[in-house]
Amino acid sequence: MSKEKAVVGVFSYLDDLISAVRATQKAEREYRVYSPVRNHELEDLTSPGKSPVRFVTMTGALLGITGGFSLAILCSLDWPMRVSAKDVVSIPGFVVIGYECTILFGAIFTLLALFHFCRLPDVLRKVGYDPRFSDDKFGLVVACGSPEVEGVASMMRGAGAEEVEVRDAL
């Protein structure tokens, strides 16, 4: 939130929150939504794009398979152990380590990407967060300048907000 004030609206009903989010989007204001439950309509409204985590997972998996095969091949070249007429670098024997490194690196990169894109851990509480938003209420926090505060607050009340509070955005 980059403005000087934050208007916090507390909603009991999802439909009221969705109408307030649409009005906020129409006014092209910066906002943040808090919800105690997952809802596809709200998710599609607030973030219509696909998650970039899948690209990070693929990158981790490709690095894992490359690293796994490289580790096995380089170790076999450094300490060659010839068994009958088999090659020192025998790809079918290295599939297991390549597969396991693919899974390991893909999982680690996915976890790190989730932490990054979800902004976890959240050491400092966000402006406008209320513990009720994790329990049974929906929240909408809209950033605005001082002259626009009353218009945003009246828009939230008109959409069905139970409480509207103005806070400094820091």
C-alpha positions in Angstrom: 0.0 0.0 0.0 1.7 3.1 -1.2 -0.8 5.8 -0.3 -1.0 7.7 3.0 -4.3 6.3 4.3 -5.9 2.9 4.3 -9.6 2.4 4.5 -10.5 -0.9 6.1 -14.0 -2.5 5.5 -15.3 -5.4 7.4 -17.9 -7.6 5.6 -20.0 -10.5 6.9 -21.2 -11.6 3.5 -19.1 -12.6 0.5 -21.5 -11.0 -2.0 -21.1 -7.6 -0.4 -17.3 -8.0 -0.5 -17.4 -8.9 -4.2 -19.5 -5.9 -5.0 -17.0 -3.7 -3.1 -14.0 -5.2 -4.8 -15.7 -4.6 -8.2 -16.3 -1.0 -7.3 -12.7 -0.6 -6.2 -11.4 -2.1 -9.4 -13.6 0.1 -11.4 -12.1 3.1 -9.6 -8.6 1.7 -10.3 -7.5 1.8 -6.7 -4.9 -0.2 -4.9 -6.5 -2.8 -2.6 -5.9 -6.0 -0.6 -8.6 -8.6 0.2 -8.7 -10.8 3.3 -10.9 -13.9 3.4 -11.3 -16.7 6.0 -12.2 -19.3 3.3 -11.2 -20.0 -0.2 -13.7 -18.9 -2.9 -13.2 -19.3 -6.6 -15.2 -16.3 -7.6 -13.2 -14.0 -5.3 -10.0 -15.6 -6.5 -10.8 -15.1 -10.1 -11.8 -11.5 -9.4 -8.7 -10.5 -7.5 -6.0 -12.5 -9.4 -7.1 -13.7 -12.8 -3.6 -14.8 -13.9 -2.0 -18.2 -13.5 0.6 -18.7 -10.8 4.3 -18.4 -11.7 5.1 -21.2 -9.3 4.9 -23.8 -12.0 7.8 -22.2 -13.9 9.9 -22.2 -10.8 9.0 -25.9 -10.2 10.0 -26.8 -13.8 13.3 -24.9 -13.4 14.0 -26.8 -10.2 13.1 -30.1 -11.8 15.3 -29.5 -14.8 18.2 -28.5 -12.5 17.6 -31.6 -10.5 17.7 -34.0 -13.4 20.8 -32.3 -14.8 22.5 -32.3 -11.5 21.6 -35.9 -10.7 22.9 -37.2 -14.0 26.0 -35.0 -13.8 26.8 -36.2 -10.3 26.5 -39.8 -11.3 28.4 -39.5 -14.5 31.2 -37.4 -13.1 31.6 -39.8 -10.1 31.8 -42.8 -12.5 34.4 -41.0 -14.6 36.5 -40.1 -11.5 36.4 -43.6 -10.1 35.9 -45.9 -13.0 34.8 -49.4 -12.1 34.7 -51.6 -15.2 32.3 -54.5 -15.0 32.7 -57.0 -17.9 32.2 -55.1 -21.2 29.9 -52.4 -20.0 30.6 -48.7 -20.5 31.9 -46.6 -17.6 29.1 -44.1 -18.3 26.0 -46.3 -18.5 22.9 -44.1 -18.6 20.3 -46.7 -17.5 22.1 -47.1 -14.2 21.9 -43.4 -13.5 18.2 -43.0 -14.1 17.4 -43.6 -10.4 19.6 -40.8 -9.1 18.4 -38.5 -11.9 14.8 -39.2 -11.0 15.3 -38.7 -7.3 17.2 -35.4 -7.8 14.4 -34.2 -10.1 11.8 -34.8 -7.4 13.9 -33.3 -4.6 14.9 -30.1 -6.5 11.4 -29.6 -7.9 9.9 -29.9 -4.4 12.5 -27.6 -2.8 12.1 -25.0 -5.5 8.3 -25.2 -5.2 8.4 -24.6 -1.5 10.7 -21.6 -1.9 8.5 -20.2 -4.7 5.4 -20.5 -2.5 7.2 -18.7 0.3 8.3 -16.0 -2.1 5.0 -15.4 -3.9 2.8 -15.7 -0.8 5.2 -13.3 1.0 5.8 -15.7 3.8 6.8 -15.5 6.6 4.9 -12.3 7.3 7.0 -10.9 10.1 5.2 -7.5 10.1 1.5 -7.4 10.1 0.0 -5.6 7.1 -1.8 -2.3 7.5 -5.5 -3.1 7.8 -5.3 -6.7 8.9 -7.8 -7.7 11.6 -7.7 -11.1 13.3 -11.5 -11.5 12.5 -10.4 -11.8 8.8 -9.0 -15.2 9.7 -12.1 -16.3 11.6 -15.5 -15.4 10.2 -15.3 -11.9 8.5 -14.1 -10.7 5.1 -11.9 -7.7 4.8 -11.1 -5.1 2.1 -8.3 -2.6 2.6 -8.1 0.2 0.1 -5.2 2.6 -0.1 -6.0 6.2 -0.9 -5.0 9.8 -0.3 -6.5 12.0 2.4 -9.0 13.8 0.2 -10.4 10.5 -1.2 -11.0 8.8 2.2 -14.7 9.8 2.6 -15.6 8.7 -0.9 -14.0 5.2 -0.4 -15.6 4.8 3.0 -19.1 5.7 1.7 -18.5 3.3 -1.2 -17.8 0.5 1.3 -20.8 1.3 3.4 -22.9 1.3 0.3 -21.6 -2.1 -0.6 -22.6 -3.5 2.8 -19.7 -3.1 5.1 -20.5 -3.5 8.7 -17.6 -1.5 9.9 -15.4 1.0 8.1 -12.2 2.3 9.7 -9.5 4.7 8.5 -5.9 3.9 9.4 -2.5 5.5 8.5 -0.8 3.5 5.8 2.7 4.1 7.1 
